[in-house]
Amino acid sequence: MNKQFLFFFLITFGLLSNIHAQRQHKISHEKFKALKTAFITDELDLTVKEAEKFWPIYNEYHKSYKELSHLLERDIKKRVDNLGGIENLSDKDAAKILERIIKLKRQKATISEQLYPNLKKVISAKKIIRLTKAERDFRHKIFKEYRRRGQKKEAN
């Protein structure tokens, strides 16, 4: 009886821990997205009307770009792993994988090329240039904060 209870307890605890971790990740992702949205909106000085048109275009671009990035990462890793790792690839298999990498990177470039003309319909070219700077500044700010928190944890 005690073994069954212990087993049930461990399974339940494991499931609850997993659910909590998923929620924490989701909250962190939502918080990150909200911070980025606020930062970019502020840096571009978007009007309400501009923001209403800008964010759906930007979010759709980001979603597609991110999906391709994940596909590139997962798909290529899976193909290499299934063939026994990089050292075990034949030249023919490596060439096929390289073609897949090039195809996915071209798709990412195409998506990126489409972003600016689409945004130009709703914000000025000057704001689009400010967008690239705002994205870079936001990444730097996040990395700086990440490093700061890492150093803070090491000190404790």
N, CA and C of each residue as an Amber inpcrd file, in Angstrom:
protein
   468
   0.8280000  -1.1970000   0.0000000   0.0000000   0.0000000   0.0000000
   0.8670000   1.2530000   0.0000000   1.9040000   1.2740000   0.8370000
   2.7830000   2.4320000   0.9140000   3.5160000   2.6510000  -0.3970000
   3.9190000   1.5590000  -1.0620000   4.6170000   1.6760000  -2.3440000
   3.6990000   2.2630000  -3.4010000   2.4380000   1.8470000  -3.4050000
   1.4820000   2.3880000  -4.3690000   1.2550000   3.8800000  -4.1190000
   1.1240000   4.2380000  -2.8430000   0.9260000   5.6440000  -2.5060000
   2.1350000   6.4720000  -2.9270000   3.3290000   5.9630000  -2.6260000
   4.5540000   6.6600000  -2.9850000   4.6530000   6.8180000  -4.5010000
   4.3500000   5.7550000  -5.2320000   4.3820000   5.7990000  -6.6930000
   3.3860000   6.8350000  -7.2190000   2.1500000   6.7930000  -6.6930000
   1.1180000   7.7460000  -7.1040000   1.5530000   9.1760000  -6.7860000
   2.1300000   9.3740000  -5.6030000   2.5890000  10.6960000  -5.1880000
   3.6780000  11.2200000  -6.1260000   4.6400000  10.3680000  -6.4520000
   5.7330000  10.7780000  -7.3250000   5.2280000  11.1220000  -8.7260000
   4.3110000  10.3080000  -9.2430000   3.7410000  10.5810000 -10.5680000
   2.9880000  11.9110000 -10.5510000   2.1470000  12.0980000  -9.5440000
   1.3720000  13.3420000  -9.4280000   2.2940000  14.5440000  -9.2850000
   3.2970000  14.4310000  -8.4270000   4.2520000  15.5250000  -8.2290000
   4.9780000  15.8450000  -9.5270000   5.3940000  14.8090000 -10.2450000
   6.0840000  15.0040000 -11.5220000   5.2010000  15.7130000 -12.5370000
   3.9490000  15.2930000 -12.6210000   3.0180000  15.9300000 -13.5700000
   2.7660000  17.3870000 -13.1940000   2.5520000  17.6360000 -11.9090000
   2.3110000  19.0140000 -11.4660000   3.5330000  19.8940000 -11.7070000
   4.7190000  19.3540000 -11.4800000   5.9430000  20.1140000 -11.7270000
   6.0670000  20.4620000 -13.2040000   5.7410000  19.5040000 -14.0620000
   5.8100000  19.7240000 -15.5030000   4.8040000  20.7950000 -15.9380000
   3.5830000  20.7140000 -15.4150000   2.5580000  21.7110000 -15.7510000
   3.0000000  23.0920000 -15.2790000   3.5520000  23.1670000 -14.0670000
   4.0300000  24.4460000 -13.5240000   5.1380000  25.0210000 -14.4080000
   6.0780000  24.1650000 -14.8230000   7.1830000  24.6270000 -15.6690000
   6.6540000  25.1520000 -17.0000000   5.6590000  24.4630000 -17.5670000
   5.0840000  24.9150000 -18.8390000   4.3970000  26.2630000 -18.6660000
   3.6760000  26.4260000 -17.5570000   3.0140000  27.7090000 -17.3000000
   4.0440000  28.8180000 -17.1260000   5.1030000  28.5340000 -16.3680000
   6.1540000  29.5170000 -16.1530000   6.7750000  29.9270000 -17.4760000
   7.0380000  28.9430000 -18.3500000   7.6140000  29.2450000 -19.6630000
   6.6560000  30.1070000 -20.4650000   5.3600000  29.7550000 -20.4300000
   4.3630000  30.5160000 -21.1740000   4.2890000  31.9460000 -20.6380000
   4.3000000  32.0850000 -19.3240000   4.2570000  33.4230000 -18.7280000
   5.5010000  34.2030000 -19.1210000   6.6500000  33.5490000 -19.0650000
   7.8930000  34.2190000 -19.4260000   7.8590000  34.6500000 -20.8850000
   7.3560000  33.7770000 -21.7610000   7.2650000  34.1140000 -23.1800000
   6.2980000  35.2730000 -23.3990000   5.1580000  35.2310000 -22.7140000
   4.1760000  36.3170000 -22.8460000   4.7430000  37.6230000 -22.3070000
   5.4600000  37.5370000 -21.1940000   6.0760000  38.7350000 -20.6100000
   7.1260000  39.3010000 -21.5680000   7.9430000  38.4120000 -22.1340000
   8.9630000  38.8220000 -23.0980000   8.3120000  39.5250000 -24.2870000
   7.2500000  38.9210000 -24.8150000   6.5580000  39.4970000 -25.9820000
   5.9570000  40.8650000 -25.6350000   5.3920000  40.9860000 -24.4380000
   4.8100000  42.2680000 -24.0200000   5.8950000  43.3350000 -23.8710000
   7.0320000  42.9520000 -23.2920000   8.1360000  43.9020000 -23.1520000
   8.6430000  44.3550000 -24.5180000   8.7770000  43.4070000 -25.4390000
   9.2530000  43.7350000 -26.7840000   8.2530000  44.6470000 -27.4950000
   6.9840000  44.3340000 -27.3770000   5.9380000  45.1450000 -28.0120000
   5.9770000  46.5680000 -27.4750000   6.0590000  46.7010000 -26.1620000
   6.1000000  48.0410000 -25.5530000   7.3580000  48.7830000 -25.9810000
   8.4920000  48.0990000 -25.9850000   9.7610000  48.7260000 -26.3480000
   9.7170000  49.2340000 -27.7890000   9.2850000  48.3780000 -28.7130000
   9.2590000  48.7650000 -30.1310000   8.2300000  49.8690000 -30.3710000
   7.0680000  49.7340000 -29.7650000   6.0380000  50.7720000 -29.9250000
   6.5650000  52.1200000 -29.4640000   7.2460000  52.1230000 -28.3380000
   7.8100000  53.3570000 -27.7950000   8.9290000  53.9010000 -28.6890000
   9.8420000  53.0200000 -29.0970000  10.9730000  53.4520000 -29.9180000
  10.5270000  53.9970000 -31.2810000   9.4810000  53.4100000 -31.8480000
   8.9950000  53.8740000 -33.1510000   8.0170000  55.0320000 -33.0100000
   7.5870000  55.2760000 -31.7780000   6.6110000  56.3220000 -31.5170000
   5.3750000  56.1160000 -32.3970000   4.8610000  54.8800000 -32.3480000
   3.7020000  54.5380000 -33.1750000   2.4370000  55.1980000 -32.6380000
   1.6530000  55.7220000 -33.5490000   0.3340000  56.2120000 -33.1610000
  -0.5690000  54.9930000 -32.9740000  -1.7210000  55.1860000 -32.3840000
  -2.6680000  54.0830000 -32.1850000  -3.0600000  53.4870000 -33.5370000
  -3.3100000  54.3580000 -34.4990000  -3.7090000  53.9080000 -35.8380000
  -2.5770000  53.1000000 -36.4960000  -1.3500000  53.5860000 -36.3750000
  -0.2050000  52.8700000 -36.9410000  -0.0130000  51.5150000 -36.2570000
  -0.1240000  51.5120000 -34.9350000   0.0780000  50.2830000 -34.1660000
  -0.9430000  49.2170000 -34.5480000  -2.1910000  49.6330000 -34.7730000
  -3.2460000  48.6940000 -35.1550000  -2.9210000  47.9820000 -36.4670000
  -2.2510000  48.6690000 -37.3660000  -1.9030000  48.0830000 -38.6610000
  -0.5200000  47.4180000 -38.6340000   0.3980000  48.0020000 -37.8560000
   1.7730000  47.5180000 -37.7960000   1.8700000  46.1420000 -37.1670000
   1.2830000  45.9550000 -35.9630000   1.4950000  44.7310000 -35.1980000
   1.0000000  43.4590000 -35.8720000  -0.1420000  43.4550000 -36.5390000
  -0.5220000  42.2110000 -37.2340000   0.4910000  41.8100000 -38.3210000
   1.0120000  42.7820000 -39.0520000   2.0090000  42.4930000 -40.0940000
   3.2950000  41.9810000 -39.4500000   3.7630000  42.6860000 -38.4470000
   5.0160000  42.3300000 -37.7850000   4.9020000  40.9580000 -37.1050000
   3.7950000  40.7200000 -36.4180000   3.6170000  39.4460000 -35.7130000
   3.5220000  38.2690000 -36.6780000   2.8460000  38.4570000 -37.7860000
   2.7510000  37.3810000 -38.7820000   4.1310000  37.0770000 -39.3650000
   4.8790000  38.1190000 -39.6650000   6.2460000  37.9340000 -40.1580000
   7.0670000  37.1630000 -39.1240000   7.0090000  37.6160000 -37.8890000
   7.8130000  37.0050000 -36.8310000   7.4270000  35.5420000 -36.6290000
   6.1370000  35.2580000 -36.6820000   5.6560000  33.8820000 -36.5190000
   6.2110000  32.9920000 -37.6320000   6.1030000  33.4370000 -38.8690000
   6.6000000  32.6540000 -40.0110000   8.1090000  32.4730000 -39.9450000
   8.8130000  33.5320000 -39.6070000  10.2770000  33.4910000 -39.5290000
  10.7240000  32.5280000 -38.4340000  10.0450000  32.5980000 -37.3020000
  10.3780000  31.7390000 -36.1660000  10.0990000  30.2710000 -36.5040000
   8.9790000  30.0080000 -37.1700000   8.6550000  28.6360000 -37.5680000
   9.7270000  28.0690000 -38.4900000  10.1700000  28.8720000 -39.4510000
  11.2330000  28.4120000 -40.3480000  12.5430000  28.2010000 -39.5990000
  12.8370000  29.0540000 -38.6580000  14.0640000  28.9000000 -37.8650000
  14.0380000  27.6000000 -37.0740000  12.8970000  27.3260000 -36.4510000
  12.7700000  26.0790000 -35.6930000  12.8230000  24.8640000 -36.6200000
  12.1720000  24.9680000 -37.7510000  12.1950000  23.8760000 -38.7210000
  13.6220000  23.6240000 -39.1910000  14.3220000  24.6800000 -39.4800000
  15.7110000  24.5610000 -39.9270000  16.5400000  23.8530000 -38.8530000
  16.3580000  24.2720000 -37.6340000  17.1230000  23.6990000 -36.5310000
  16.7400000  22.2360000 -36.2820000  15.4350000  21.9800000 -36.1050000
  14.9730000  20.6250000 -35.7760000  15.1320000  19.6600000 -36.9320000
  14.7130000  20.0730000 -38.1140000  14.7220000  19.2010000 -39.2790000
  16.1440000  18.7680000 -39.6300000  17.0470000  19.7050000 -39.6530000
  18.4340000  19.3880000 -40.0160000  19.0650000  18.4950000 -38.9510000
  18.8520000  18.8460000 -37.6800000  19.4120000  18.0210000 -36.5960000
  18.8640000  16.6000000 -36.6760000  17.5670000  16.4820000 -36.8990000
  16.9370000  15.1590000 -36.9800000  17.5130000  14.3560000 -38.1420000
  17.6680000  14.9870000 -39.2930000  18.2230000  14.2900000 -40.4560000
  19.6570000  13.8230000 -40.1900000  20.4590000  14.6930000 -39.6060000
  21.8460000  14.3300000 -39.3100000  21.8800000  13.2050000 -38.2730000
  21.0730000  13.3350000 -37.2180000  21.0370000  12.3050000 -36.1740000
  20.5840000  10.9560000 -36.7280000  19.5710000  10.9770000 -37.5900000
  19.0690000   9.7280000 -38.1780000  20.1070000   9.0300000 -39.0500000
  21.0390000   9.8070000 -39.5530000  22.0880000   9.2280000 -40.4010000
  23.3610000   8.9180000 -39.6030000  23.2770000   9.0180000 -38.2750000
  24.4020000   8.6210000 -37.4330000  25.3560000   9.7320000 -37.0590000
  24.9850000  10.9700000 -37.2450000  25.8470000  12.0930000 -36.8830000
  26.6470000  12.5970000 -38.0760000  27.2310000  13.7570000 -37.9050000
  27.9560000  14.4200000 -39.0030000  29.0980000  13.5540000 -39.5190000
  29.8380000  12.9250000 -38.6060000  30.9940000  12.1250000 -39.0210000
  30.5980000  10.9400000 -39.9010000  29.3730000  10.4620000 -39.7540000
  28.9330000   9.2850000 -40.5010000  28.1640000   9.6180000 -41.7770000
  28.0370000  10.8910000 -42.1020000  27.3110000  11.2830000 -43.3190000
  28.1200000  10.9460000 -44.5630000  27.4060000  10.4470000 -45.5550000
  28.0600000  10.2860000 -46.8500000  28.0410000  11.6530000 -47.5350000
  28.8600000  11.8260000 -48.5470000  28.8590000  13.0960000 -49.2790000
  27.4980000  13.3510000 -49.9190000  26.8550000  12.2820000 -50.3740000
  25.5330000  12.4080000 -50.9990000  24.4970000  12.8960000 -49.9830000
  24.4950000  12.2950000 -48.7790000  23.5680000  12.7150000 -47.7240000
  23.8550000  14.1490000 -47.2750000  25.1390000  14.4600000 -47.1400000
  25.5240000  15.8210000 -46.7330000  25.0570000  16.8370000 -47.7730000
  25.1680000  16.4880000 -49.0520000  24.7260000  17.3910000 -50.1240000
  23.2200000  17.6100000 -50.0530000  22.4600000  16.5550000 -49.7680000
  20.9980000  16.6790000 -49.6560000  20.6250000  17.5700000 -48.4670000
  21.3120000  17.3640000 -47.3700000  21.0360000  18.1830000 -46.1740000
  21.4010000  19.6380000 -46.4450000  22.5130000  19.8520000 -47.1150000
  22.9280000  21.2090000 -47.4520000  21.9070000  21.8840000 -48.3610000
  21.3510000  21.1450000 -49.3180000  20.2950000  21.6930000 -50.1840000
  19.0850000  22.1110000 -49.3610000  18.7360000  21.2880000 -48.3580000
  17.6020000  21.6010000 -47.4880000  17.8790000  22.8640000 -46.6700000
  19.0950000  22.9830000 -46.1710000  19.4860000  24.1820000 -45.4130000
  19.3470000  25.4200000 -46.2980000  19.8620000  25.3360000 -47.5020000
  19.8060000  26.4800000 -48.4320000  18.3620000  26.8350000 -48.7530000
  17.5280000  25.8230000 -48.9830000  16.1100000  26.0670000 -49.2950000
  15.4200000  26.7940000 -48.1450000  15.6310000  26.3230000 -46.9130000
  14.9910000  26.9550000 -45.7600000  15.5250000  28.3680000 -45.5250000
  16.8060000  28.5760000 -45.7390000  17.3730000  29.9250000 -45.5700000
  16.8450000  30.8800000 -46.6470000  16.6300000  30.3700000 -47.8460000
  16.0240000  31.2040000 -48.8960000  14.6060000  31.5990000 -48.5170000
  13.8630000  30.6500000 -47.9350000  12.5010000  30.9540000 -47.5000000
  12.5150000  32.0330000 -46.4170000  13.4650000  31.9380000 -45.4990000
  13.5890000  32.9700000 -44.4610000  13.9120000  34.3240000 -45.0900000
  14.7930000  34.3350000 -46.0740000  15.1580000  35.5900000 -46.7440000
  13.9490000  36.1700000 -47.4810000  13.1680000  35.3100000 -48.1100000
  11.9710000  35.7650000 -48.8280000  10.9820000  36.4120000 -47.8630000
  10.7840000  35.7780000 -46.7270000   9.8780000  36.3390000 -45.7190000
  10.3860000  37.7050000 -45.2640000  11.6930000  37.8060000 -45.0290000
  12.2790000  39.0780000 -44.6000000  12.1320000  40.1490000 -45.6760000
  12.3350000  39.7550000 -46.9260000  12.2050000  40.7180000 -48.0310000
  10.7830000  41.2480000 -48.1570000   9.8010000  40.4470000 -47.7850000
   8.4000000  40.8570000 -47.8950000   7.9760000  41.7830000 -46.7540000
   8.6870000  41.7180000 -45.6420000   8.2910000  42.5050000 -44.4780000
   8.3090000  44.0020000 -44.7620000   9.4130000  44.5090000 -45.2790000
   9.5590000  45.9610000 -45.4260000   8.5580000  46.5850000 -46.3900000
   8.3050000  45.9880000 -47.5550000   7.2580000  46.5760000 -48.4080000
   5.8750000  46.5550000 -47.7400000   5.6050000  45.4960000 -46.9900000
   4.3130000  45.4330000 -46.2910000   4.2210000  46.4820000 -45.1940000
   5.3030000  46.6830000 -44.4680000   5.3010000  47.6960000 -43.4140000
   5.2560000  49.1030000 -43.9870000   5.8680000  49.2770000 -45.1590000
   5.9160000  50.6010000 -45.7820000   4.5180000  51.1190000 -46.1100000
   3.5530000  50.2080000 -46.1960000   2.1620000  50.6110000 -46.4480000
   1.5200000  51.2520000 -45.2180000   2.1120000  50.9890000 -44.0180000
   1.4820000  51.4850000 -42.7940000   2.3580000  52.4370000 -41.9730000
   3.6880000  52.3570000 -42.1440000   4.5740000  53.3000000 -41.4460000
   5.6230000  53.8140000 -42.4310000   6.2660000  54.8910000 -42.0730000
   7.2500000  55.5210000 -42.9600000   8.5270000  54.6840000 -43.0520000
   9.2930000  54.9490000 -44.0960000  10.5770000  54.2740000 -44.2800000
  11.5110000  54.5900000 -43.1040000  11.4320000  55.7950000 -42.6120000
  12.2560000  56.2060000 -41.4730000  11.9300000  55.3520000 -40.2370000
  10.6510000  55.0870000 -40.0140000  10.2590000  54.2580000 -38.8720000
  10.6860000  52.8020000 -39.0810000  10.7200000  52.3500000 -40.3060000
  11.1810000  50.9870000 -40.5840000  12.6650000  50.8640000 -40.2390000
  13.4250000  51.8850000 -40.5840000  14.8460000  51.8820000 -40.2150000
  14.9850000  51.9250000 -38.6990000  14.1500000  52.7250000 -38.0400000
  14.1610000  52.7630000 -36.5800000  13.7680000  51.4080000 -35.9930000
  12.9150000  50.6640000 -36.7000000  12.5220000  49.3310000 -36.2510000
  13.7330000  48.4050000 -36.1650000  14.5700000  48.4140000 -37.1980000
  15.7460000  47.5400000 -37.1760000  16.6560000  47.9010000 -36.0020000
  16.7920000  49.1830000 -35.7290000  17.6010000  49.6300000 -34.5910000
  16.9290000  49.2290000 -33.2780000  15.6190000  49.3790000 -33.1940000
  14.8870000  49.0360000 -31.9700000  14.9930000  47.5350000 -31.6760000
  14.9030000  46.7050000 -32.7040000  15.0420000  45.2600000 -32.5120000
  16.4390000  44.9270000 -31.9760000  17.4450000  45.5390000 -32.5610000
  18.8250000  45.3160000 -32.1230000  19.0190000  45.8060000 -30.6840000
  18.5100000  46.9960000 -30.3940000  18.6380000  47.5540000 -29.0400000
  17.9210000  46.6770000 -28.0130000  16.7580000  46.1510000 -28.3820000
  16.0100000  45.2870000 -27.4720000  16.7870000  44.0070000 -27.1890000
  17.3620000  43.4020000 -28.2340000  18.1720000  42.1860000 -28.0460000
  19.3480000  42.4660000 -27.1100000  20.0230000  43.5950000 -27.3190000
  21.1500000  43.9640000 -26.4540000  20.6880000  44.1540000 -25.0100000
  19.5590000  44.8040000 -24.8540000  19.0200000  45.0460000 -23.5170000
  18.6950000  43.7230000 -22.8180000  18.0910000  42.7920000 -23.5360000
  17.7350000  41.4850000 -22.9780000  18.9890000  40.6990000 -22.6200000
  19.9770000  40.6690000 -23.5120000  21.2210000  39.9500000 -23.2290000
  21.9360000  40.5500000 -22.0170000  21.9300000  41.8630000 -21.9390000
  22.5770000  42.5430000 -20.8100000  21.8820000  42.1520000 -19.4980000
  20.5620000  42.1410000 -19.5160000  19.7940000  41.7610000 -18.3240000
  20.0320000  40.2900000 -17.9800000  20.1010000  39.4470000 -18.9850000
  20.3560000  38.0210000 -18.7760000  21.7200000  37.8160000 -18.1190000
  22.7370000  38.5150000 -18.6240000  24.0740000  38.4270000 -18.0340000
  24.0810000  38.9430000 -16.5990000  23.3790000  40.0570000 -16.3600000
  23.3070000  40.6330000 -15.0260000  22.6930000  39.6490000 -14.0570000
  21.6040000  39.0010000 -14.4700000  20.9420000  38.0260000 -13.5910000
  21.8340000  36.8060000 -13.3570000  22.5690000  36.4080000 -14.3750000
  23.4880000  35.2890000 -14.2300000  24.5890000  35.6000000 -13.2300000
  25.1230000  36.8060000 -13.3010000  26.1810000  37.2170000 -12.3680000
  25.6160000  37.3260000 -10.9530000  24.3730000  37.7690000 -10.8590000
  23.7220000  37.9080000  -9.5540000  23.5410000  36.5270000  -8.9070000
  23.1490000  35.5140000  -9.7120000  22.9850000  34.1550000  -9.1990000
  24.3190000  33.5770000  -8.7570000  25.3800000  33.8410000  -9.5170000
  26.6990000  33.3380000  -9.1540000  27.1930000  33.9350000  -7.8480000
  26.8260000  35.1980000  -7.6040000  27.2500000  35.8690000  -6.3730000
  26.5540000  35.2900000  -5.1510000  25.3430000  34.7760000  -5.3470000
  24.5740000  34.2080000  -4.2130000  25.0200000  32.8350000  -3.9770000
